[in-house]
Amino acid sequence: MNFSKMIQKRPKDTKGTLKRLCKTLAPFKVIIFIVAFLSLLSCLLSLLGPYFCGEAINEVEKGPGAIDFDVVWKWALLMLFSYIISEIVYLAINLLMVLVSKKTGYALRKECFDKLHRLPVSVFDTNRAGDILSRVSYDVDVVATSIQADISQILTTIITVLGSFFMMVKISLPLSIVTMVTLPITILYTIRIKGITRPLYSKRSEKYGEMNGFVEEMFSGEKTIQAYSYEGKVAKQYRDINRDASNAYYEADVRGVTIGPTMGMMNNLSLALNGTLGSILYMFSYATLGQLSSFILYSRKFSGPINELANIMNEIFSALSAAERIYSFLDTEEELPDKTDAKDYGYGDGSIEVRNIHFGYVPSKEILHDVSFYTGKGKTLAIVGETGAGKTTIINLLMRFYRPQAGSILIDGRDSLDMKVSSQRRQFAMVLQDTWLFSGTVFENISYGRDGATMEEVVEAAKKAGIHHFITTLEKEYDTVISEDGGNISKGQKQLLTIARAFLSDSPVLILDEATSNVDTSTEKKVQKAMNDLMKGRTAIVIAHRLSTIENADEIVVMSNGSIVEKGTHSSLLEKKGAYYKLYRSQFS
């Protein structure tokens, strides 16, 4: 399933996304309740400031000789005190929201990472790694940052606007009505601009995901790029992708930045009208100077938060788009669950039967056609054929990375679908063409083959694989840290480490998929010897292009265009002079 196509097909459900965000924030509802209470307290304290200011001005308005400066100082100090305490409370709000943001980001990243392990392999086959990483890192950070800055802003905005409006009405109803004239225009404009900018922010997140995916691919293939002098074309491709991402960023923000100035213009228009009408009311003694001063301050408090909210609309729209991408990932259909009566079997004898399998990665395009074969305990079955014949696809089906459209796979005489997925996959140890090592110690990489393995068991596995001597030459031996993907050791040594990992596994069936194709002839002999020792007592399924490595196989299955065209031993197939004979002659003629 391709995330980008899926999110394009999904309707923009702002309410649904907000509900999901609220559900994500549910564990922190106590902290958010405290934040709401503190926001109320902070806003009430700040709302007292204009009232105290107005009282002080009313006292000053009495004129020289009639002013009681003790009263003026009292109101001035109360105003100062209310503002200071308000800011201290607001600081506490921000600190609490930083905590909520941190925990929310952690929870979302954990949920996304856990989701990765429940997804079918097809998801990783059809999506760029960079796009997935962008959702788990960049989009989560956008949402967490918005939670930190915007939730408290929204709460204080609501309280401040309502409180300011109440005080404005109390001071002067005519002036309040004038203030409200521009409010409908502001609301309608916000709704209109939201409909324009929301898709643009979604497009921006999508383009950033594409760019991250491209960078990740180019980074992993940098050696190949340099080897083929491909830097110029790659740079041009990146310029195009970068330009699209930059344009998407510009298009979203150039629309979004119009919100703030427009709101500011409306607020300034409202202030001008209030000033004009207020002057008239003062001239005819319908309002005092203190009342007008308080009203102007309250009108600024009324319009200021609205203006600030308009300025953060960009962040809110961006966060909603990022949340949409996160939840589209979390809503991805997971790997098909086990049957309700599926059992967790222990290790069997290792017999494998593939019976009348039909399969296609796309159901309408079948790749395997009526494939059947059997291999018994301790036997070696080799699968050969030209590239694209379906060899690796069979391995994907054995590991239940995919499920066949028809036919069945029997392990130890049991239908694999009657087994739990984890139980089925434990039956197999794999040594593949593309070796996989992670950043960690030699011990950690080998012990990946069996959870809880001791140092003695790891050392014994390394000896069997013929890699122990090399490990002892390293500076810290088994505690030596291997760089990501084993970049600081040779390919042959990487392959031997994966073989040591397979030795450590007790799995009765061994899968060898082109395990010697990436090493030189000298190293191939070492790897081949290690694999021969590894195969002793185990059922082995070997995929190989080098036919010299499978001459002693108990049975060889020859595939062509998704079908089995020949079966037999090495000698019997040569005598037939059919497809296998042609493959063999093409390598040794």
Backbone torsions as a table, in degrees:
resi	resn	phi	psi	omega
1	MET	NA	127.7	-178.9
2	ASN	-92.2	120.7	-176.6
3	PHE	-61.3	-43.7	-176.0
4	SER	-60.2	-45.0	179.0
5	LYS	-67.1	-37.7	-177.7
6	MET	-65.1	-43.3	-177.4
7	ILE	-71.1	-27.3	176.8
8	GLN	-69.6	-32.5	-178.0
9	LYS	-79.8	-25.0	-177.4
10	ARG	-73.4	134.2	174.8
11	PRO	-68.4	148.7	179.1
12	LYS	-73.0	108.2	-176.6
13	ASP	-110.5	85.7	-177.4
14	THR	-62.7	-43.4	179.8
15	LYS	-62.0	-42.7	179.8
16	GLY	-64.0	-41.1	178.9
17	THR	-64.8	-41.9	178.8
18	LEU	-63.9	-38.3	177.4
19	LYS	-63.3	-41.2	178.2
20	ARG	-64.0	-39.5	177.9
21	LEU	-64.8	-40.5	177.4
22	CYS	-62.4	-38.7	177.8
23	LYS	-65.7	-38.4	177.8
24	THR	-64.8	-35.1	-178.3
25	LEU	-84.8	-6.2	-176.1
26	ALA	-53.9	-41.0	179.8
27	PRO	-62.4	-15.9	-177.1
28	PHE	-109.3	23.2	-174.4
29	LYS	-65.3	-30.5	178.3
30	VAL	-65.2	-46.2	179.2
31	ILE	-63.7	-41.4	-179.9
32	ILE	-66.0	-35.0	176.1
33	PHE	-64.3	-41.8	176.9
34	ILE	-62.5	-42.1	178.1
35	VAL	-61.0	-41.5	179.7
36	ALA	-63.3	-42.5	178.9
37	PHE	-64.0	-45.2	179.3
38	LEU	-65.3	-35.1	176.8
39	SER	-62.9	-42.2	177.4
40	LEU	-61.3	-45.1	180.0
41	LEU	-63.3	-44.8	-179.7
42	SER	-61.5	-44.3	-178.2
43	CYS	-67.8	-40.7	179.2
44	LEU	-63.0	-40.7	178.3
45	LEU	-64.3	-42.8	-179.7
46	SER	-69.3	-27.6	178.9
47	LEU	-73.5	-21.9	178.2
48	LEU	-72.6	-25.2	-177.4
49	GLY	-55.4	-53.3	179.4
50	PRO	-60.1	-34.6	179.0
51	TYR	-64.3	-46.1	178.9
52	PHE	-63.1	-38.8	179.1
53	CYS	-62.3	-43.8	179.9
54	GLY	-62.6	-39.8	179.4
55	GLU	-65.0	-39.7	178.8
56	ALA	-64.5	-42.1	179.7
57	ILE	-66.0	-38.4	177.0
58	ASN	-59.9	-37.3	178.6
59	GLU	-69.6	-40.7	179.1
60	VAL	-66.5	-31.9	-176.9
61	GLU	-63.8	-15.6	-179.3
62	LYS	-65.3	-22.1	175.2
63	GLY	96.4	169.1	-177.9
64	PRO	-57.2	137.2	178.0
65	GLY	86.8	-19.6	-179.2
66	ALA	-108.8	-2.0	-176.2
67	ILE	-82.7	128.7	172.6
68	ASP	-95.6	101.0	-174.3
69	PHE	-68.9	-23.1	174.5
70	ASP	-63.2	-39.7	177.6
71	VAL	-67.0	-42.9	179.2
72	VAL	-59.5	-46.9	179.4
73	TRP	-63.9	-36.4	179.1
74	LYS	-60.5	-49.2	-178.9
75	TRP	-68.0	-36.6	179.9
76	ALA	-66.3	-42.5	179.3
77	LEU	-68.1	-38.9	176.5
78	LEU	-61.9	-40.5	177.9
79	MET	-62.3	-46.4	179.9
80	LEU	-62.0	-44.3	-179.6
81	PHE	-61.3	-44.0	-177.7
82	SER	-63.3	-38.9	-179.6
83	TYR	-70.3	-40.7	-179.1
84	ILE	-64.1	-49.1	-180.0
85	ILE	-63.0	-37.9	179.0
86	SER	-59.9	-43.0	-179.4
87	GLU	-69.6	-35.4	177.1
88	ILE	-64.3	-43.2	178.1
89	VAL	-64.3	-38.8	-179.9
90	TYR	-65.7	-34.5	175.3
91	LEU	-62.9	-41.8	178.0
92	ALA	-62.7	-38.5	177.3
93	ILE	-59.6	-47.1	-178.8
94	ASN	-63.1	-39.3	178.9
95	LEU	-64.2	-41.1	178.2
96	LEU	-66.1	-38.7	-179.4
97	MET	-70.9	-29.7	172.7
98	VAL	-61.9	-40.6	178.0
99	LEU	-63.8	-45.2	178.6
100	VAL	-62.1	-43.0	179.4
101	SER	-60.2	-45.1	179.6
102	LYS	-60.8	-47.9	-177.7
103	LYS	-68.8	-35.4	178.1
104	THR	-66.5	-45.1	177.1
105	GLY	-58.9	-43.1	178.1
106	TYR	-61.2	-45.7	-177.9
107	ALA	-64.3	-42.5	-179.7
108	LEU	-66.4	-43.7	178.9
109	ARG	-62.8	-40.8	178.8
110	LYS	-64.2	-43.4	179.5
111	GLU	-62.9	-41.1	178.9
112	CYS	-66.3	-42.8	-178.6
113	PHE	-66.9	-41.1	176.8
114	ASP	-62.7	-35.9	179.3
115	LYS	-63.1	-37.4	-179.3
116	LEU	-52.5	-40.1	-175.0
117	HIS	-79.1	-7.4	178.2
118	ARG	-104.6	1.6	-177.4
119	LEU	-88.7	148.4	175.7
120	PRO	-70.5	157.0	-179.4
121	VAL	-59.6	-28.5	-178.3
122	SER	-58.7	-30.4	178.7
123	VAL	-62.9	-41.9	-178.3
124	PHE	-76.4	-22.2	177.2
125	ASP	-76.2	-24.0	-173.0
126	THR	-111.9	1.4	179.9
127	ASN	-129.9	142.1	176.2
128	ARG	-68.5	141.1	178.9
129	ALA	-60.4	-38.4	-178.5
130	GLY	-63.2	-35.2	179.3
131	ASP	-67.8	-41.3	177.2
132	ILE	-63.6	-45.2	179.4
133	LEU	-62.6	-34.8	179.3
134	SER	-62.8	-38.6	178.8
135	ARG	-68.9	-39.7	-176.2
136	VAL	-75.2	-28.8	-175.6
137	SER	-110.0	-67.6	-174.2
138	TYR	-61.2	-51.0	-176.2
139	ASP	-65.6	-38.2	177.4
140	VAL	-64.0	-40.4	178.6
141	ASP	-64.0	-39.1	178.4
142	VAL	-61.5	-45.3	179.8
143	VAL	-65.4	-45.3	-178.7
144	ALA	-62.5	-41.7	179.2
145	THR	-64.1	-40.0	179.0
146	SER	-65.3	-39.7	178.3
147	ILE	-62.1	-42.6	-178.6
148	GLN	-61.6	-45.6	-172.1
149	ALA	-93.7	-33.2	-165.5
150	ASP	-94.2	-32.5	-177.1
151	ILE	-63.9	-48.8	178.8
152	SER	-62.7	-36.0	179.2
153	GLN	-64.2	-42.1	180.0
154	ILE	-65.5	-43.6	-179.7
155	LEU	-61.9	-48.9	-179.0
156	THR	-66.3	-33.5	178.0
157	THR	-62.4	-47.8	-178.1
158	ILE	-61.1	-47.8	-177.0
159	ILE	-66.6	-44.5	-178.4
160	THR	-64.3	-43.5	-179.0
161	VAL	-63.7	-46.0	-179.7
162	LEU	-66.0	-43.5	179.7
163	GLY	-65.5	-42.6	179.5
164	SER	-63.6	-41.2	-179.7
165	PHE	-64.3	-39.5	178.1
166	PHE	-61.1	-45.3	-179.5
167	MET	-68.0	-35.8	178.6
168	MET	-63.5	-44.3	179.2
169	VAL	-64.2	-38.4	-180.0
170	LYS	-64.5	-37.2	-178.7
171	ILE	-76.4	-48.9	-176.9
172	SER	-157.6	113.4	178.5
173	LEU	-67.7	-42.4	179.1
174	PRO	-59.4	-43.9	179.5
175	LEU	-65.4	-35.1	179.2
176	SER	-64.7	-39.1	179.3
177	ILE	-64.5	-40.2	177.9
178	VAL	-62.3	-40.7	179.5
179	THR	-61.3	-36.0	-175.4
180	MET	-78.3	-9.4	-177.9
181	VAL	-60.6	-42.1	-175.9
182	THR	-83.9	-10.3	-175.2
183	LEU	-64.2	-45.8	179.2
184	PRO	-58.3	-38.3	179.3
185	ILE	-62.6	-42.6	-179.8
186	THR	-61.7	-45.8	-178.4
187	ILE	-64.0	-46.2	-179.4
188	LEU	-62.3	-39.3	179.8
189	TYR	-65.6	-41.4	179.7
190	THR	-61.9	-43.2	179.0
191	ILE	-63.1	-42.0	-179.0
192	ARG	-64.9	-46.7	-176.6
193	ILE	-69.0	-28.9	177.5
194	LYS	-63.3	-42.5	179.4
195	GLY	-63.8	-25.7	179.7
196	ILE	-84.6	-44.6	-170.9
197	THR	-81.5	-28.8	-176.4
198	ARG	-57.7	-49.0	177.2
199	PRO	-62.6	-32.1	-179.8
200	LEU	-67.7	-37.6	177.3
201	TYR	-69.9	-34.6	175.2
202	SER	-63.2	-43.4	178.3
203	LYS	-63.5	-38.5	179.3
204	ARG	-61.8	-46.1	178.8
205	SER	-62.4	-39.5	179.4
206	GLU	-63.9	-44.0	-179.5
207	LYS	-66.2	-36.9	176.7
208	TYR	-65.9	-36.2	175.5
209	GLY	-63.2	-42.4	177.5
210	GLU	-62.1	-42.5	-179.2
211	MET	-64.7	-42.8	178.0
212	ASN	-62.5	-40.0	178.2
213	GLY	-62.3	-42.9	179.4
214	PHE	-64.6	-44.3	-179.7
215	VAL	-62.3	-41.8	-179.8
216	GLU	-62.7	-42.2	179.8
217	GLU	-65.7	-44.5	-178.7
218	MET	-67.5	-34.6	178.7
219	PHE	-64.4	-44.6	-179.4
220	SER	-70.3	-22.4	-178.5
221	GLY	-108.5	22.9	-174.3
222	GLU	-61.8	-37.7	-179.6
223	LYS	-63.0	-42.7	179.2
224	THR	-66.0	-39.5	179.3
225	ILE	-60.0	-46.1	-179.8
226	GLN	-70.0	-36.7	-178.6
227	ALA	-62.8	-33.8	-178.6
228	TYR	-102.4	13.8	179.3
229	SER	50.3	47.3	-174.1
230	TYR	-99.2	8.9	-172.5
231	GLU	-59.6	-41.0	-177.1
232	GLY	-61.6	-45.6	-178.4
233	LYS	-69.2	-39.6	178.2
234	VAL	-63.1	-42.1	178.8
235	ALA	-61.1	-39.3	178.9
236	LYS	-66.2	-43.0	178.2
237	GLN	-60.4	-41.4	-179.5
238	TYR	-67.6	-37.9	178.3
239	ARG	-59.7	-41.6	179.6
240	ASP	-64.7	-45.7	-179.2
241	ILE	-66.6	-42.5	179.5
242	ASN	-63.6	-39.5	178.4
243	ARG	-63.3	-42.8	179.2
244	ASP	-62.9	-41.5	179.4
245	ALA	-66.0	-42.1	179.5
246	SER	-65.5	-40.8	177.7
247	ASN	-63.5	-40.7	178.3
248	ALA	-63.7	-40.1	177.4
249	TYR	-63.4	-44.1	-178.0
250	TYR	-65.3	-45.9	-177.4
251	GLU	-61.4	-38.5	179.8
252	ALA	-69.5	-46.6	-174.8
253	ASP	-75.2	-33.1	-178.2
254	VAL	-66.9	-28.4	174.3
255	ARG	-78.0	-42.1	-175.4
256	GLY	-65.9	-36.5	-175.7
257	VAL	-70.6	-11.0	177.9
258	THR	-75.5	-16.9	-176.6
259	ILE	-64.8	-49.5	-176.9
260	GLY	-58.6	-54.8	179.4
261	PRO	-59.7	-37.1	179.5
262	THR	-65.0	-44.8	177.5
263	MET	-61.8	-43.0	179.7
264	GLY	-60.8	-40.1	178.7
265	MET	-63.3	-43.4	179.1
266	MET	-63.1	-41.5	-179.4
267	ASN	-66.8	-40.5	178.7
268	ASN	-66.7	-36.2	175.7
269	LEU	-62.5	-43.5	178.4
270	SER	-61.9	-41.6	180.0
271	LEU	-64.2	-40.0	178.9
272	ALA	-63.5	-43.2	178.3
273	LEU	-64.0	-41.3	178.8
274	ASN	-63.3	-41.6	179.8
275	GLY	-62.9	-41.4	-179.4
276	THR	-66.2	-50.6	-179.0
277	LEU	-66.8	-37.8	179.4
278	GLY	-62.6	-38.1	178.3
279	SER	-63.0	-41.3	179.1
280	ILE	-64.1	-44.6	179.4
281	LEU	-62.2	-38.6	179.9
282	TYR	-67.5	-39.1	-179.6
283	MET	-62.2	-34.4	-178.4
284	PHE	-99.6	15.6	174.0
285	SER	63.0	28.5	174.2
286	TYR	-89.1	-5.8	178.8
287	ALA	-154.2	145.9	177.0
288	THR	-88.2	167.3	177.7
289	LEU	-64.7	-37.3	178.2
290	GLY	-64.4	-40.1	178.4
291	GLN	-64.2	-42.7	179.1
292	LEU	-64.5	-40.9	178.7
293	SER	-62.7	-46.1	178.6
294	SER	-61.7	-42.5	-177.9
295	PHE	-63.8	-42.6	-179.8
296	ILE	-62.2	-42.8	178.5
297	LEU	-63.4	-42.4	179.0
298	TYR	-66.9	-35.1	179.2
299	SER	-67.0	-34.2	176.0
300	ARG	-68.4	-38.6	177.3
301	LYS	-68.6	-29.0	177.9
302	PHE	-72.0	-45.2	-175.8
303	SER	-85.4	-29.3	-177.5
304	GLY	-57.8	-53.3	178.9
305	PRO	-60.5	-35.5	177.5
306	ILE	-63.5	-40.9	178.3
307	ASN	-64.9	-42.5	178.3
308	GLU	-64.7	-39.5	178.0
309	LEU	-62.9	-37.3	177.3
310	ALA	-62.9	-38.7	-179.2
311	ASN	-68.1	-29.9	-180.0
312	ILE	-92.4	2.5	177.5
313	MET	-59.0	-35.9	177.4
314	ASN	-56.9	-46.8	-179.4
315	GLU	-65.0	-39.3	-179.7
316	ILE	-65.4	-46.1	178.8
317	PHE	-62.8	-41.6	178.3
318	SER	-62.4	-42.4	179.7
319	ALA	-65.4	-39.3	178.5
320	LEU	-64.6	-39.6	178.0
321	SER	-66.2	-42.0	177.6
322	ALA	-63.7	-41.7	178.8
323	ALA	-63.6	-37.5	177.2
324	GLU	-60.2	-41.7	179.0
325	ARG	-67.4	-39.2	179.0
326	ILE	-64.4	-47.9	-176.6
327	TYR	-71.8	-28.6	174.3
328	SER	-65.6	-35.2	175.9
329	PHE	-68.4	-44.2	-179.5
330	LEU	-68.4	-23.1	179.1
331	ASP	-88.4	-1.3	-180.0
332	THR	-59.0	137.2	-179.4
333	GLU	-60.4	127.8	-176.2
334	GLU	-84.2	172.8	177.8
335	GLU	-56.6	140.5	-178.1
336	LEU	-55.6	132.9	-176.7
337	PRO	-71.3	161.8	175.1
338	ASP	-66.1	156.0	172.7
339	LYS	-61.7	151.9	-177.0
340	THR	-60.8	-29.4	-179.0
341	ASP	-102.3	13.6	179.1
342	ALA	-64.0	143.4	-175.4
343	LYS	-115.0	157.3	178.8
344	ASP	-100.7	94.2	-177.6
345	TYR	-85.7	150.8	173.3
346	GLY	-79.9	-170.8	179.5
347	TYR	-65.2	135.5	177.2
348	GLY	-101.0	-158.9	-178.7
349	ASP	-87.0	-12.2	174.7
350	GLY	96.7	12.7	177.0
351	SER	-77.5	138.1	-177.0
352	ILE	-128.6	131.7	174.3
353	GLU	-130.7	125.6	173.2
354	VAL	-105.3	122.2	-169.8
355	ARG	-123.3	110.2	172.1
356	ASN	51.8	50.6	-176.8
357	ILE	-81.3	131.9	169.2
358	HIS	-122.9	132.1	-176.4
359	PHE	-156.4	146.6	171.4
360	GLY	-148.9	138.1	177.6
361	TYR	-60.5	-35.2	169.0
362	VAL	-108.7	119.6	-173.7
363	PRO	-49.6	-32.0	-177.7
364	SER	-78.2	-10.2	-178.0
365	LYS	-124.7	93.6	-175.9
366	GLU	-74.0	135.7	-179.9
367	ILE	-105.4	-44.5	178.0
368	LEU	-102.6	134.3	-175.7
369	HIS	-122.5	106.5	173.3
370	ASP	50.3	55.4	-177.8
371	VAL	-88.9	129.2	178.2
372	SER	-142.0	136.8	171.6
373	PHE	-163.5	166.2	-179.0
374	TYR	-142.4	141.0	171.6
375	THR	-139.4	135.4	-174.9
376	GLY	-93.1	-178.2	-177.5
377	LYS	-57.5	129.7	174.7
378	GLY	73.6	3.4	-179.1
379	LYS	-89.4	159.9	176.9
380	THR	-114.3	120.7	177.9
381	LEU	-111.3	124.8	177.5
382	ALA	-106.3	137.9	177.5
383	ILE	-116.8	121.6	-177.8
384	VAL	-128.7	164.4	179.3
385	GLY	155.6	168.4	-178.6
386	GLU	-68.9	165.6	178.0
387	THR	-58.8	133.1	-179.8
388	GLY	87.4	7.9	-178.5
389	ALA	-74.8	-20.4	179.0
390	GLY	115.1	12.6	-175.7
391	LYS	-64.5	-53.1	-178.5
392	THR	-67.3	-28.8	177.1
393	THR	-61.6	-37.1	177.5
394	ILE	-61.8	-40.8	178.7
395	ILE	-63.8	-41.2	177.2
396	ASN	-58.9	-36.4	179.3
397	LEU	-74.6	-39.3	177.9
398	LEU	-60.8	-37.8	-180.0
399	MET	-83.4	-0.9	-177.3
400	ARG	57.1	36.7	168.8
401	PHE	-72.2	-28.4	173.4
402	TYR	-134.9	161.8	177.0
403	ARG	-116.9	139.2	-178.6
404	PRO	-68.5	151.7	175.6
405	GLN	-75.2	-25.7	178.2
406	ALA	-152.3	156.7	-179.3
407	GLY	92.8	-178.3	-176.7
408	SER	-147.8	159.9	176.2
409	ILE	-120.9	124.7	-178.4
410	LEU	-109.7	130.4	176.3
411	ILE	-119.0	118.6	-175.3
412	ASP	56.5	34.7	177.6
413	GLY	81.8	-1.1	-179.6
414	ARG	-105.4	141.1	174.4
415	ASP	-62.7	129.7	-176.1
416	SER	-61.0	-26.8	180.0
417	LEU	-71.5	-14.3	174.9
418	ASP	-84.6	-3.8	177.9
419	MET	-104.6	151.2	171.4
420	LYS	-68.0	149.1	-178.7
421	VAL	-55.9	-45.6	-179.0
422	SER	-61.2	-37.3	179.3
423	SER	-68.1	-41.1	179.3
424	GLN	-63.7	-44.7	-176.3
425	ARG	-70.8	-25.2	176.6
426	ARG	-68.8	-16.9	-179.8
427	GLN	-72.5	-13.8	-172.1
428	PHE	-118.9	139.0	165.4
429	ALA	-113.3	141.6	-172.6
430	MET	-125.0	138.0	169.2
431	VAL	-127.0	113.1	-170.1
432	LEU	-108.9	168.7	176.6
433	GLN	-62.1	-46.3	177.9
434	ASP	-91.8	101.8	-178.6
435	THR	-69.1	142.5	179.7
436	TRP	-120.6	113.6	172.8
437	LEU	-124.3	150.9	179.3
438	PHE	-116.2	167.1	-179.5
439	SER	-70.1	110.4	-177.0
440	GLY	176.4	-176.4	-178.5
441	THR	-76.9	164.4	176.1
442	VAL	-59.1	-42.9	179.2
443	PHE	-58.7	-46.1	-178.0
444	GLU	-64.6	-37.9	-179.7
445	ASN	-67.9	-39.6	179.5
446	ILE	-74.3	-42.8	-176.5
447	SER	-67.6	-6.7	174.2
448	TYR	-60.0	-21.5	-179.1
449	GLY	-70.4	-24.1	178.0
450	ARG	-153.1	124.4	-178.3
451	ASP	-65.1	133.0	177.3
452	GLY	83.2	13.1	-179.0
453	ALA	-65.4	141.9	178.9
454	THR	-87.1	167.9	178.3
455	MET	-61.7	-39.7	-179.9
456	GLU	-62.0	-40.8	179.4
457	GLU	-67.9	-38.7	178.3
458	VAL	-65.1	-44.2	179.4
459	VAL	-62.3	-41.6	179.8
460	GLU	-63.7	-40.9	177.9
461	ALA	-64.3	-38.9	178.8
462	ALA	-66.4	-37.0	178.0
463	LYS	-64.9	-43.0	179.5
464	LYS	-63.6	-33.5	-179.2
465	ALA	-82.5	-7.2	179.8
466	GLY	75.3	25.1	-177.8
467	ILE	-115.1	-4.4	-176.1
468	HIS	-61.2	-43.7	-177.4
469	HIS	-61.4	-43.3	178.6
470	PHE	-61.2	-41.0	-178.1
471	ILE	-63.3	-37.4	-179.2
472	THR	-68.4	-17.8	177.6
473	THR	-83.5	-11.1	178.8
474	LEU	-74.5	155.9	-173.6
475	GLU	-58.1	-45.1	-178.9
476	LYS	-112.6	17.8	178.8
477	GLU	50.5	-120.5	-174.6
478	TYR	-73.7	-11.3	176.6
479	ASP	-95.4	6.1	176.8
480	THR	-68.4	133.5	-179.4
481	VAL	-86.1	126.4	176.2
482	ILE	-93.3	135.6	179.0
483	SER	-69.8	167.0	-177.5
484	GLU	-54.2	130.2	-178.9
485	ASP	63.3	22.1	173.8
486	GLY	64.3	35.0	-175.5
487	GLY	-67.0	-16.2	-178.0
488	ASN	-100.9	14.8	173.2
489	ILE	-135.2	164.6	-176.0
490	SER	-74.7	165.5	179.4
491	LYS	-63.4	-40.2	179.0
492	GLY	-63.0	-41.0	178.5
493	GLN	-66.5	-37.5	175.8
494	LYS	-61.9	-42.6	-178.9
495	GLN	-65.0	-39.9	179.0
496	LEU	-66.0	-34.0	176.4
497	LEU	-65.8	-39.2	177.6
498	THR	-69.3	-30.9	175.6
499	ILE	-69.0	-40.2	175.7
500	ALA	-60.6	-37.7	176.9
501	ARG	-62.4	-40.2	179.0
502	ALA	-69.2	-36.0	175.6
503	PHE	-59.0	-38.1	-177.8
504	LEU	-69.1	-26.3	179.3
505	SER	-75.6	143.3	178.5
506	ASP	-94.6	10.1	-176.0
507	SER	-60.2	135.9	-176.4
508	PRO	-76.6	-16.7	-177.4
509	VAL	-117.2	133.8	-179.5
510	LEU	-114.4	130.5	176.6
511	ILE	-110.8	122.8	177.5
512	LEU	-117.9	109.6	-176.0
513	ASP	-110.3	98.0	178.9
514	GLU	52.2	42.6	-169.3
515	ALA	-69.0	-16.3	-178.9
516	THR	-114.8	10.6	-172.6
517	SER	-75.1	-18.6	-175.8
518	ASN	-103.9	13.3	-177.4
519	VAL	-121.9	160.6	179.7
520	ASP	-75.8	171.8	-174.4
521	THR	-61.2	-42.3	-179.5
522	SER	-63.8	-47.0	179.5
523	THR	-68.1	-31.8	179.8
524	GLU	-58.7	-37.3	179.9
525	LYS	-63.8	-41.8	178.1
526	LYS	-64.9	-45.0	-179.4
527	VAL	-65.5	-40.5	-179.5
528	GLN	-64.3	-40.6	178.0
529	LYS	-62.9	-44.4	179.0
530	ALA	-61.9	-39.0	180.0
531	MET	-69.9	-37.5	177.5
532	ASN	-61.3	-42.0	177.1
533	ASP	-65.7	-38.1	-179.4
534	LEU	-64.7	-34.5	-175.5
535	MET	-77.4	-15.0	-177.0
536	LYS	-61.5	124.8	178.9
537	GLY	80.4	0.4	179.9
538	ARG	-118.7	153.0	169.2
539	THR	-75.5	131.0	-176.6
540	ALA	-123.2	133.0	173.1
541	ILE	-115.8	114.4	-171.0
542	VAL	-114.9	127.0	171.3
543	ILE	-107.9	125.0	-175.1
544	ALA	-147.6	142.9	169.4
545	HIS	-92.7	-33.2	178.4
546	ARG	-80.2	100.2	-173.0
547	LEU	-67.6	-17.7	178.3
548	SER	-65.0	-21.7	-176.8
549	THR	-83.0	-9.4	-175.2
550	ILE	-124.9	20.5	-179.1
551	GLU	-64.0	-27.7	-177.9
552	ASN	-95.6	10.6	179.5
553	ALA	-64.4	145.2	179.3
554	ASP	-66.9	-32.4	176.5
555	GLU	-150.9	142.1	177.6
556	ILE	-118.0	129.1	177.4
557	VAL	-107.8	123.9	-178.7
558	VAL	-104.1	125.5	-177.7
559	MET	-114.1	150.1	175.9
560	SER	-152.7	124.1	178.2
561	ASN	53.4	40.3	174.9
562	GLY	82.0	7.1	179.6
563	SER	-127.0	153.0	174.6
564	ILE	-85.2	121.6	-177.4
565	VAL	-104.7	-20.9	179.3
566	GLU	-152.4	152.0	172.9
567	LYS	-141.2	149.5	176.2
568	GLY	153.6	-176.3	175.0
569	THR	-83.7	171.6	-179.0
570	HIS	-58.3	-48.3	-176.0
571	SER	-69.2	-41.5	-178.4
572	SER	-66.6	-35.9	179.4
573	LEU	-70.6	-34.2	176.1
574	LEU	-65.8	-38.0	179.8
575	GLU	-64.4	-33.3	179.9
576	LYS	-67.5	-27.1	-178.0
577	LYS	55.2	44.5	178.6
578	GLY	-105.4	-137.2	-175.7
579	ALA	-63.0	-42.5	-179.1
580	TYR	-66.3	-40.9	179.5
581	TYR	-58.8	-41.4	179.9
582	LYS	-66.5	-40.9	177.3
583	LEU	-63.1	-44.1	-177.7
584	TYR	-64.8	-45.8	-179.4
585	ARG	-63.5	-34.3	-179.2
586	SER	-66.7	-23.2	179.3
587	GLN	-92.7	-27.8	-171.7
588	PHE	-118.6	1.2	178.7
589	SER	-73.0	NA	NA
